[in-house]
Amino acid sequence: MTGRLGRIRRVSGPLVEATGLDGVTMADLVELGPARLPAEAVAIRDEVVTLQAYEYTGGLRPGDVAISRGEPLSAGLGPGLLGGVFDGLLRSLVGAPEYLFPGRREEPAATTLWHFVPEAKEGDEAWPGVRIGTVDGVGLEHRVLVPPGVAGRLDWVADEGPHTLAEPVARVGEAAIALQTRWPIRRPRPVLERLNGGVPLFTGQRVLDLLYPVAQGSAAAVPGGFGTGKTMLLQQIAKWSDADAIVYVGCGERGNELADTLQELRELDDPRRGGRLADRTVIIANTSNMPMMAREASIYSGLTVAEYLRDMGYHTVVIADSTSRWAEARREFASRTRQLPAEEGYPADLPSSLAAFYERAGRFRTLSGAEASVTVIGAVSPAGGDMTEPVTAHTQRFVRCLWTLDRDLAYARHYPSVSWRGSYSRDAAVIAGWYTGRGDPEWVRRRARVLALLAEADRLAELAELVGVSALPSQERMVLLVGQLIRRAVLQQSATSANDATCAMPKQAALVDAVLTVHDRSVQLVSDGVSATAMEKVDFTPLLRAREDSGSSDVDAVIRRREELLGVLDGLT
């Protein structure tokens, strides 16, 4: 694309200064040097334009050409996203190691033929969000919609057949509509309205679904130190949540972890739609060895893809692993541009940037009138496990759910290591109404009892360390016992078990009810004279193993284990 022509004045890592770019505006995309490296205008002072380059700038030198494209950094949105792996600028990584060569290159999907099936007819009224047709693809039906800003009478629609991404398939007035559109990644895509209500996003992870549920269209953060299992938990959510589509953003993480995630997704069958789970997943891989400033853009690329899928009517989850690496990229660039540092060197606009990121989550009525959502789940990696550092502290202000990972639980091999002391869900109240309206009013009582028993068990455990368990009253010893049962029989979950990697809500409820029923019977027995020591010697293994020995939806097996254990307890009288 031809644009305004300037010259590079200075190069300092990803920071480039250019002159002669008259008329360039903030956030405009500029191509640098013979390789036409992409860069973004981030500051304009007199005739000097400061640019952040999104690729390695080795070989770039003063005097090289700089060409403004006259548009902000945008992503190509169209068929081929699902099942694909992309870099931070949403360029396909298929064909790597071509990625190692800087500069623009032909996208593998650019010449691919996509089978278009028209649905609209010539003469129909068209407005943003109206479906023109569909494209055969993988995972989910790809819906070709009238893009935002285009409205009028449909003058022409292409016949059914193969088309490339750039070929027009419809025309509304002077606007040609192709299979692929472009959208600025830092600008939210428009919707009709933001909707209220609390429809839960089922993750298949009991500690989340039972205690700290997240609603569709909400935002959650997963803070935890090194080795606490953040990536494993996020991978489990990607595999087992009931979202229509997953956008997994590997932002500054280790390449081997992303490679493992990609391999597992390719091998895992989709439990909801058949086929491969990878076929309804978009992976944006900007690992720690890739360009630092593309890492900063990768978060916005992921959100833009999710909003594009949302506009088709799909419920989408964005998983960002991790937002701390994104914030570190912003800090590094802020220091290069000599911005005034704030807490721990982060730029002063860090809170507003985090707010802008998480507020793009929501449940919406799209331009087509459909109800769809974007749920954002971001990992936070505080250095040294310090939960008071700026990224963690500010993130808590803008999310609805906080799933804090506990180092002691992780070292005790209790996974997921979600702490019931430092986690919360602000969505629980509205989700409770959803359960009540669908025939499970016990969900509120069940959750409240579990949280209360866990808190009381923790308090008594600290007291027992001082005076000994035998010094506690029998009733309190039963609380300690049920605390252990809840942790081991309900909250602990094995990602490697075919039966326990995910758990349907009926089985989750059955496990909790089994533990609570055993607790109630134990309290009654000690009240009737059975010694607490005798109760503590009972073999609870059948109940503890019910989560792994029964299928992910096998409620009857859990009930049988519960009745067997109750029979053993009744035999103590």
C-alpha positions in Angstrom: 0.0 0.0 0.0 1.4 3.4 -1.0 1.5 6.1 1.7 3.4 9.0 3.0 7.2 8.7 2.6 9.7 9.6 5.3 13.2 8.6 6.5 14.5 6.9 9.6 16.5 9.1 11.9 17.4 6.8 14.8 17.1 3.1 15.7 17.3 1.9 19.3 16.0 -1.7 19.6 12.3 -1.7 18.8 12.3 2.1 19.1 12.6 4.0 15.8 12.4 7.7 15.1 11.5 9.0 11.6 11.0 12.3 10.0 9.2 13.5 6.9 6.0 11.6 7.7 3.7 14.6 7.4 0.1 14.0 8.2 0.8 10.7 10.2 -1.4 10.3 13.2 -1.1 8.4 16.5 -1.4 4.6 16.1 -0.9 4.7 12.3 1.0 1.8 10.9 4.3 2.6 9.3 6.5 0.2 7.3 10.3 0.5 7.8 13.2 -0.2 5.6 13.6 -2.6 2.6 12.0 -5.4 4.5 9.0 -3.2 5.3 9.0 -4.0 9.0 5.7 -3.1 10.7 5.7 -0.4 13.3 3.2 1.8 15.1 3.3 5.6 15.7 3.3 6.1 19.5 4.5 9.7 19.8 4.7 12.8 17.5 6.8 15.7 18.5 7.3 18.4 15.9 8.5 16.7 12.8 9.8 13.6 14.6 7.6 10.5 14.8 8.4 7.9 17.4 7.6 4.3 16.2 7.5 1.0 18.0 8.6 -1.8 15.7 6.9 -5.2 15.9 9.8 -7.2 14.5 13.6 -7.5 15.1 15.2 -4.3 13.8 18.6 -5.7 13.1 20.0 -4.2 9.9 17.7 -1.2 10.0 19.7 2.0 9.8 19.2 5.8 9.6 18.3 7.0 6.1 16.2 3.9 5.3 12.7 4.6 4.0 9.6 4.8 6.3 6.2 4.5 4.6 2.9 5.4 6.4 0.0 3.2 5.5 -2.5 5.8 6.8 -4.3 3.2 9.0 -3.9 1.8 12.5 -2.6 -1.7 13.2 -5.3 -4.0 12.0 -6.0 -7.7 11.8 -7.4 -9.7 8.9 -10.6 -11.4 10.0 -12.1 -14.2 7.9 -12.2 -17.9 7.3 -9.1 -19.9 8.5 -8.9 -18.4 12.0 -10.3 -21.5 13.8 -7.7 -24.2 14.1 -4.9 -21.8 13.2 -1.8 -20.7 15.0 -0.8 -17.0 14.6 1.8 -14.6 15.9 1.0 -11.4 17.9 0.0 -9.5 14.7 -2.3 -12.3 13.7 0.0 -13.5 10.9 -0.1 -17.3 10.3 2.8 -19.2 11.7 2.1 -22.1 9.3 5.2 -22.5 7.2 7.7 -21.5 10.0 10.7 -21.0 10.0 9.6 -18.4 7.4 8.7 -16.4 10.5 12.4 -16.0 11.3 12.8 -13.8 8.2 11.6 -10.2 9.1 9.2 -8.3 7.0 6.0 -9.0 5.2 5.3 -12.3 3.5 2.5 -13.9 1.6 0.0 -15.3 4.0 -0.7 -19.1 3.4 -4.4 -18.5 3.5 -4.3 -15.6 0.9 -4.5 -17.9 -2.1 -6.7 -20.6 -0.4 -10.1 -21.1 -2.0 -13.0 -21.1 0.4 -16.4 -22.5 -0.6 -19.0 -19.8 -0.2 -22.7 -20.6 0.1 -24.9 -17.5 -0.4 -28.0 -17.0 1.8 -29.1 -13.4 1.1 -30.5 -12.4 -2.3 -30.0 -9.4 -4.6 -32.4 -6.6 -3.6 -32.5 -7.5 0.1 -32.0 -4.7 2.6 -28.6 -5.0 4.2 -27.3 -3.5 7.4 -24.3 -4.3 9.7 -24.6 -7.9 11.0 -26.9 -9.2 8.3 -25.8 -12.7 7.2 -24.9 -12.9 3.5 -23.8 -16.5 3.5 -21.6 -19.1 5.0 -18.2 -20.7 4.3 -17.4 -24.3 4.8 -14.7 -24.6 7.5 -13.7 -26.6 10.5 -15.1 -26.5 14.0 -17.8 -23.9 13.7 -19.9 -22.6 10.8 -18.2 -19.5 9.4 -20.8 -16.8 8.8 -20.2 -14.0 6.4 -21.8 -10.8 7.7 -22.2 -7.3 6.4 -19.4 -5.4 8.2 -19.9 -2.4 10.5 -20.4 0.9 8.6 -22.0 -0.7 5.6 -25.8 -0.4 4.9 -28.1 -0.2 2.0 -29.6 -2.5 -0.7 -27.8 -5.7 -1.7 -26.9 -5.0 -5.3 -25.0 -8.3 -6.0 -24.3 -11.6 -4.3 -21.8 -14.1 -5.7 -22.9 -17.6 -6.7 -22.0 -20.6 -4.7 -18.5 -21.7 -5.3 -14.8 -21.2 -4.4 -13.4 -17.7 -3.6 -10.2 -16.3 -2.1 -10.2 -14.1 1.0 -9.8 -10.9 -1.1 -12.5 -11.7 -3.7 -15.8 -9.8 -3.3 -18.8 -12.0 -2.6 -21.4 -9.2 -2.3 -21.8 -5.5 -3.0 -23.9 -3.0 -1.1 -23.8 0.3 -3.0 -20.2 1.2 -3.6 -19.0 -1.1 -0.8 -17.6 -4.5 -1.9 -17.8 -7.2 0.8 -15.1 -9.9 0.7 -14.7 -13.0 2.8 -11.9 -11.2 4.8 -12.3 -7.9 6.5 -9.8 -5.9 8.5 -10.3 -4.2 11.9 -8.1 -2.1 14.1 -7.1 -4.3 17.0 -7.2 -1.6 19.7 -10.8 -0.6 18.8 -13.7 -2.6 20.2 -16.1 -3.9 17.5 -19.5 -2.3 17.8 -22.6 -4.0 19.3 -26.3 -3.0 19.8 -26.2 -3.2 23.6 -24.5 -4.8 26.6 -26.7 -7.3 28.4 -27.1 -8.0 32.0 -27.7 -11.4 33.6 -25.7 -14.2 34.9 -25.4 -17.3 32.8 -22.6 -19.4 34.2 -19.6 -20.5 32.1 -19.1 -24.1 33.0 -15.4 -24.9 33.2 -15.5 -28.5 34.3 -13.3 -27.6 37.2 -15.2 -28.2 40.5 -13.5 -25.6 42.6 -14.5 -23.0 40.1 -18.0 -24.1 39.2 -19.0 -24.8 42.8 -17.3 -22.0 44.7 -16.0 -19.2 42.4 -18.2 -19.4 39.3 -17.7 -17.0 36.4 -20.5 -15.8 34.2 -20.5 -15.8 30.4 -19.2 -12.4 29.4 -17.4 -11.7 32.7 -13.7 -11.3 33.5 -11.5 -13.4 35.7 -7.9 -13.3 36.8 -5.6 -16.1 37.9 -2.7 -14.8 40.0 -0.1 -17.2 41.2 3.6 -17.5 41.6 5.9 -19.8 39.6 5.0 -23.4 39.7 1.5 -23.0 41.1 -0.2 -24.4 38.0 -1.5 -21.3 36.2 -0.9 -22.7 32.7 -2.3 -26.1 33.6 -5.6 -24.6 35.0 -6.0 -22.3 31.9 -5.4 -25.3 29.6 -8.1 -27.2 31.4 -10.5 -24.4 31.0 -9.6 -24.2 27.3 -10.2 -27.9 26.9 -13.4 -28.4 28.9 -15.3 -25.1 29.2 -18.7 -25.0 27.4 -17.7 -21.9 25.3 -18.3 -22.2 21.5 -14.8 -21.0 20.7 -11.5 -20.5 22.5 -8.9 -17.8 21.8 -5.7 -18.8 23.6 -3.1 -16.0 23.7 0.3 -17.2 24.8 1.8 -13.9 25.7 5.5 -14.1 26.6 5.3 -17.6 28.0 7.7 -20.5 27.3 7.6 -22.0 23.9 7.6 -25.6 25.1 4.4 -24.9 27.1 2.6 -23.5 24.1 3.9 -26.4 22.0 2.5 -28.9 24.5 -0.9 -27.0 24.6 -1.1 -27.1 20.8 -0.2 -30.8 20.7 -2.8 -31.7 23.3 -5.5 -29.7 21.6 -4.8 -31.4 18.3 -5.0 -34.9 19.9 -8.1 -34.2 22.1 -11.6 -35.0 20.8 -14.1 -32.2 21.1 -16.7 -33.5 23.7 -19.3 -31.0 22.5 -19.2 -31.0 18.7 -17.1 -33.9 17.7 -13.9 -33.7 15.7 -10.8 -32.1 17.2 -10.9 -29.5 20.0 -8.3 -27.5 18.0 -10.8 -26.9 15.3 -12.7 -24.4 17.4 -9.6 -22.9 18.9 -7.5 -20.0 17.8 -4.0 -19.9 19.2 -1.9 -16.7 19.2 1.6 -17.6 20.0 3.9 -14.8 21.0 6.4 -16.6 23.2 9.3 -15.1 25.2 11.7 -15.5 22.4 9.5 -13.6 19.9 9.5 -9.8 19.3 8.7 -7.9 22.5 6.4 -5.3 21.1 4.4 -7.9 19.2 3.7 -9.4 22.6 2.0 -6.1 23.6 -0.2 -6.3 20.5 -1.0 -10.0 20.9 -3.5 -9.3 23.7 -5.5 -6.9 21.4 -5.3 -9.3 18.5 -6.9 -12.0 20.6 -9.7 -9.7 21.8 -10.4 -8.7 18.2 -10.7 -12.3 17.0 -13.0 -13.1 19.9 -15.2 -10.1 19.1 -15.3 -11.2 15.5 -16.5 -14.7 16.5 -19.0 -13.1 18.9 -20.5 -11.1 16.1 -21.3 -14.4 14.4 -23.3 -15.3 17.5 -20.8 -17.5 19.3 -19.9 -17.5 23.0 -16.1 -17.0 23.1 -13.5 -17.3 25.8 -10.2 -15.3 25.6 -7.4 -16.9 27.7 -4.4 -14.6 28.1 -1.3 -16.3 29.6 0.0 -14.0 30.9 -1.0 -10.4 31.3 2.1 -9.8 33.4 4.3 -10.4 30.4 2.1 -8.0 28.5 2.5 -5.3 31.2 6.3 -5.9 31.2 6.4 -5.3 27.5 4.6 -2.0 28.1 7.1 -1.1 30.9 10.1 -1.8 28.7 8.8 0.3 25.9 7.8 3.1 28.3 11.3 3.3 29.5 12.6 3.6 25.9 10.3 6.4 25.2 11.3 8.2 28.4 7.8 8.1 30.0 7.6 9.1 33.6 7.7 5.8 35.6 5.1 5.0 38.2 5.0 1.9 40.6 7.9 -0.4 40.0 8.7 1.3 36.7 5.4 0.5 35.1 3.9 3.3 33.0 1.4 5.6 34.8 -1.4 4.4 32.4 -1.1 0.8 33.5 -4.5 0.8 35.4 -6.4 2.4 32.5 -4.8 -0.1 30.1 -5.8 -3.0 32.2 -9.3 -1.6 32.6 -9.6 -1.2 28.8 -8.5 -4.8 28.3 -11.0 -6.3 30.7 -13.9 -4.1 29.8 -14.0 -5.6 26.3 -15.5 -8.7 28.0 -19.2 -8.8 28.2 -22.5 -10.4 27.1 -23.9 -8.5 24.2 -26.7 -8.2 21.7 -24.8 -8.1 18.4 -25.5 -6.1 15.3 -27.4 -9.1 13.9 -29.6 -9.2 17.1 -28.0 -12.4 18.5 -27.0 -12.8 22.1 -23.3 -13.7 22.4 -20.4 -13.1 24.8 -16.7 -12.6 25.2 -15.3 -13.9 28.5 -11.8 -12.8 29.4 -9.6 -14.9 31.7 -6.1 -13.5 32.3 -3.2 -15.1 34.2 -1.1 -12.9 36.4 2.5 -13.9 37.3 3.6 -11.8 40.2 7.3 -11.8 40.8 8.2 -13.8 43.8 4.5 -14.5 44.4 4.0 -10.9 45.7 0.3 -10.3 45.4 0.7 -6.6 46.2 2.7 -5.8 43.1 1.1 -3.3 40.6 -0.2 -5.7 37.9 -1.9 -8.0 40.4 -3.2 -5.2 42.6 -4.7 -3.2 39.7 -6.1 -6.3 38.0 -8.3 -7.1 41.1 -10.0 -3.7 40.6 -11.4 -4.6 37.1 -12.3 -8.4 37.2 -15.4 -10.1 38.5 -13.6 -13.2 39.7 -10.3 -13.8 41.3 -8.9 -17.4 41.3 -5.8 -17.0 43.5 -3.4 -20.0 43.3 -1.7 -21.1 46.5 1.9 -22.2 46.6 1.4 -24.5 49.6 -1.4 -26.3 47.9 0.6 -26.7 44.7 3.6 -28.1 46.6 1.3 -30.5 48.4 0.2 -31.6 44.9 -3.3 -30.4 45.4 -4.5 -29.3 41.9 -6.1 -27.0 40.9 -4.3 -25.1 43.7 -7.1 -22.5 43.9 -7.1 -21.0 47.4 -10.4 -20.8 49.1 -8.9 -18.1 51.4 -7.8 -15.6 48.7 -10.4 -16.1 45.9 -13.8 -14.6 45.3 -16.6 -14.4 42.7 -18.7 -11.3 42.3 -20.8 -13.2 39.8 -22.0 -15.7 42.4 -25.1 -13.8 43.3 -26.5 -13.5 39.8 -25.5 -17.0 39.0 -27.4 -18.2 42.0 -30.5 -16.7 40.4 -29.8 -18.7 37.3 -29.6 -22.0 39.2 -32.7 -21.2 41.1 -34.7 -20.5 38.0 -33.6 -23.8 36.5 -34.6 -26.1 39.3 -31.5 -26.2 41.5 -32.2 -23.9 44.4 -29.8 -26.0 46.6 -26.8 -24.6 44.7 -26.8 -21.5 47.0 -27.0 -23.6 50.2 -24.5 -26.1 48.9 -21.9 -23.4 48.1 -22.5 -21.5 51.4 -22.0 -24.6 53.5 -18.8 -25.7 51.7 -17.3 -22.2 52.1 -18.3 -22.0 55.8 -16.9 -25.4 56.6 -13.6 -24.7 54.8 -13.2 -21.5 56.7 -14.0 -23.1 60.0 -11.7 -26.1 59.3 -8.8 -23.7 58.6 -9.4 -21.9 61.9 -9.5 -25.1 63.8 -6.4 -26.5 62.1 -4.4 -23.5 63.4 -5.8 -24.1 66.9 -5.0 -27.8 66.7 -1.4 -27.0 66.0 -1.2 -25.3 69.4 -3.3 -27.6 71.6 -3.5 -30.9 69.6 -6.4 -32.4 67.8 -7.4 -34.6 70.8 -8.0 -31.5 72.9 -10.7 -30.2 70.6 -14.4 -31.1 71.2 -15.8 -33.9 69.1 -18.0 -31.6 67.1 -15.0 -29.5 66.1 -13.0 -32.6 65.2 -15.8 -33.6 62.8 -15.4 -30.2 61.1 -11.7 -30.9 60.7 -12.6 -34.2 59.2 -15.1 -32.8 56.7 -12.6 -30.1 55.7 -10.2 -32.8 54.6 -13.0 -34.7 52.8 -14.1 -31.5 50.9 -10.5 -30.8 49.8 -9.6 -34.3 48.7 -13.0 -35.6 47.5 -14.4 -32.5 45.8 -11.9 -29.7 45.2 -8.9 -31.7 44.2 -9.1 -32.8 40.5 -6.7 -34.7 38.3 -6.0 -33.3 34.8 -4.5 -36.6 33.7 -7.5 -38.8 34.7 -10.0 -39.7 31.9 -12.8 -39.6 34.5 -11.7 -36.6 36.5 -10.2 -34.1 34.0 -13.6 -32.6 33.7 -16.8 -33.0 35.8 -20.4 -32.3 34.9 -22.5 -30.2 37.2 -24.8 -33.1 38.3 -21.7 -35.1 39.4 -20.2 -32.0 41.1 -23.5 -31.6 43.1 -23.5 -35.3 43.9 -20.0 -35.2 45.3 -20.7 -32.2 47.5 -24.0 -33.6 48.7 -22.2 -36.9 49.6 -19.6 -35.2 51.7 -22.1 -32.9 53.4 -24.4 -35.9 54.1 -21.5 -37.9 55.6 -20.6 -34.8 57.7 -24.2 -34.5 59.0 -24.3 -38.2 59.9 -20.9 -38.0 61.6 -22.1 -35.0 63.8 -25.2 -36.9 64.7 -23.2 -40.0 65.7 -20.8 -38.2 68.0 -23.8 -36.5 69.5 -25.3 -40.0 70.2 -22.1 -41.1 72.0 -19.8 -42.4 69.3 -16.2 -41.3 69.9 -14.5 -38.9 67.6 -11.5 -41.2 67.5 -13.7 -44.0 66.1 -15.1 -41.7 63.5 -11.6 -40.6 62.4 -10.5 -44.3 62.0 -13.2 -45.0 59.4 -11.9 -45.7 55.9 -13.2 -42.9 53.8 -11.2 -44.1 50.7 -14.3 -45.2 48.7 -15.7 -41.6 48.9 -12.3 -40.1 48.2 -11.9 -42.1 45.1 -15.4 -41.6 43.8 -14.3 -38.6 41.7 -11.8 -40.7 39.8 -13.4 -44.1 39.7 -16.7 -42.9 38.2 -17.3 -41.2 34.9 -17.4 -37.4 34.5 -21.2 -37.6 34.5 -21.8 -40.7 36.6 -24.0 -39.5 39.5 -25.3 -43.0 40.4 -21.8 -44.3 41.2 -21.3 -41.4 43.6 -24.6 -42.1 45.3 -23.7 -45.8 45.7 -20.4 -44.8 47.3 -22.2 -42.4 49.6 -24.7 -45.1 50.7 -22.0 -47.6 51.3 -20.1 -45.2 53.6 -23.3 -44.3 55.5 -23.8 -48.0 56.1 -20.3 -48.2 57.6 -20.9 -45.2 59.8 -24.3 -46.6 61.0 -22.4 -49.8 62.0 -20.5 -47.8 64.6 -23.5 -47.4 66.9 
